[in-house]
């Protein structure tokens, strides 16, 4: 059945058009790629380029123009719909014939793909009667310009490495990227991307600590990129920052995709001030997270479990919220030595009125110091237990409770892990924070870590 | 040689031949891919089930399903599809219950496919 011919060179070949000769097969299934490569080569004499997911395909399309793309939908990293969106938004690829071959028959997906523009949509499996015949027929009917321009355009890709944390700046404007580079280049290792696909590619390789995303980036919408970076879990503590006109910030915040939104400005002092308020993670934290990648998750889990179980209350993340505590306030600190290089500290903060109410609710007596100390001890113990299970050496200090009469509670401790949780009842409000510092070498006496961040 | 489908049989040579036709080398190639990829995908599925991760279970089952379709493994293909559907619906209990059946039908497929490709009679 498959040996029949009839798909040889078109009579019009050499007269300005030629049959499809270069085909890309983008599918995560090796068997499908292998079978199609073999069949296209044997029956259509076409050269097949393989791509195992949408990102590989998009990168390859820049280097190797093709006449036709056979595209699967359900793939890891960048799926077929995302790849198609990127292709259609790239001028040089906008008219590339694409045949979707997928086992995905969800009506919404099919509609999205068709709306984006495809030559045809075929259902898997490839062994389904008639599928291969139809694919051959469609492919043979496609004729391309014999002297067509390369179906790709070269896109700029910048990577500037400097000391400090790694910040990926994704913005279509070279001027803006230059501005960030000059404003923050001495503080962070800046990596740049001018479009969404480059950003994704760079993020997967460079694993930045933070990604700053401008709004009008080509090839992939900003929110789509943010969503993708979250899904791919490049880092557990990846910070996503939207940069947009002030008028847009509220709407962007409401979408919940970003950790922070910063107004777009070219005034260094203004931008730096806005950016500083985010409290970007610094090198000791980054190093600690290399040692212990689950630390943030463990901390979150501990806060949720302890607060939830003991207080029977919902815990709300307060990563970016400044709680307006008024002095006097109570702080329970407990230190942990993690490995032989890091000190970490868990702080439980409440104003004194809240702390009293909390102590009465917990223990029936107005002993706020004891109550806060006990709670911080339980949270720290839970964190320690989890880390020890991960074979990380952890030593716990003793709770150190103090009442601070004046001044302000540090809204965001230095080197914050971005873990701040709060509980609010009608009687009291508590906040738990986690912070780290590098002490090289740190004494293995965790009690000293209590003071290490003071 | 165009056997008729017989339902969810472990190996349907008709499906396999629809793809490979008279290309013997391609049959061997697909067998080699199946033998190397199937255990990895099965392991990925097992890990996802153990980790109670519905999204990863669905992705792993989908990947396995695609491979099984290329080698005529109807029963395992059907089973992987059920696991994918269950996982997408968040029902990992149902997905886990089908896991054993998937393993058994994949093993039957492996035996039949090897026999078929290496020249024995088709099993259906």
Boltz contact constraints between the chains, C-beta under 6 A:
constraints:
  - contact:
      token1: [A, 1]
      token2: [B, 21]
      max_distance: 6.0
  - contact:
      token1: [A, 2]
      token2: [B, 21]
      max_distance: 6.0
  - contact:
      token1: [A, 29]
      token2: [B, 66]
      max_distance: 6.0
  - contact:
      token1: [A, 29]
      token2: [B, 67]
      max_distance: 6.0
  - contact:
      token1: [A, 30]
      token2: [B, 33]
      max_distance: 6.0
  - contact:
      token1: [A, 30]
      token2: [B, 37]
      max_distance: 6.0
  - contact:
      token1: [A, 31]
      token2: [B, 30]
      max_distance: 6.0
  - contact:
      token1: [A, 31]
      token2: [B, 33]
      max_distance: 6.0
  - contact:
      token1: [A, 31]
      token2: [B, 67]
      max_distance: 6.0
  - contact:
      token1: [A, 31]
      token2: [B, 70]
      max_distance: 6.0
  - contact:
      token1: [A, 34]
      token2: [B, 29]
      max_distance: 6.0
  - contact:
      token1: [A, 34]
      token2: [B, 33]
      max_distance: 6.0
  - contact:
      token1: [A, 35]
      token2: [B, 19]
      max_distance: 6.0
  - contact:
      token1: [A, 38]
      token2: [B, 26]
      max_distance: 6.0
  - contact:
      token1: [A, 74]
      token2: [B, 62]
      max_distance: 6.0
  - contact:
      token1: [A, 125]
      token2: [B, 69]
      max_distance: 6.0
  - contact:
      token1: [A, 126]
      token2: [B, 19]
      max_distance: 6.0
  - contact:
      token1: [A, 127]
      token2: [B, 15]
      max_distance: 6.0
  - contact:
      token1: [A, 127]
      token2: [B, 18]
      max_distance: 6.0
  - contact:
      token1: [A, 127]
      token2: [B, 19]
      max_distance: 6.0
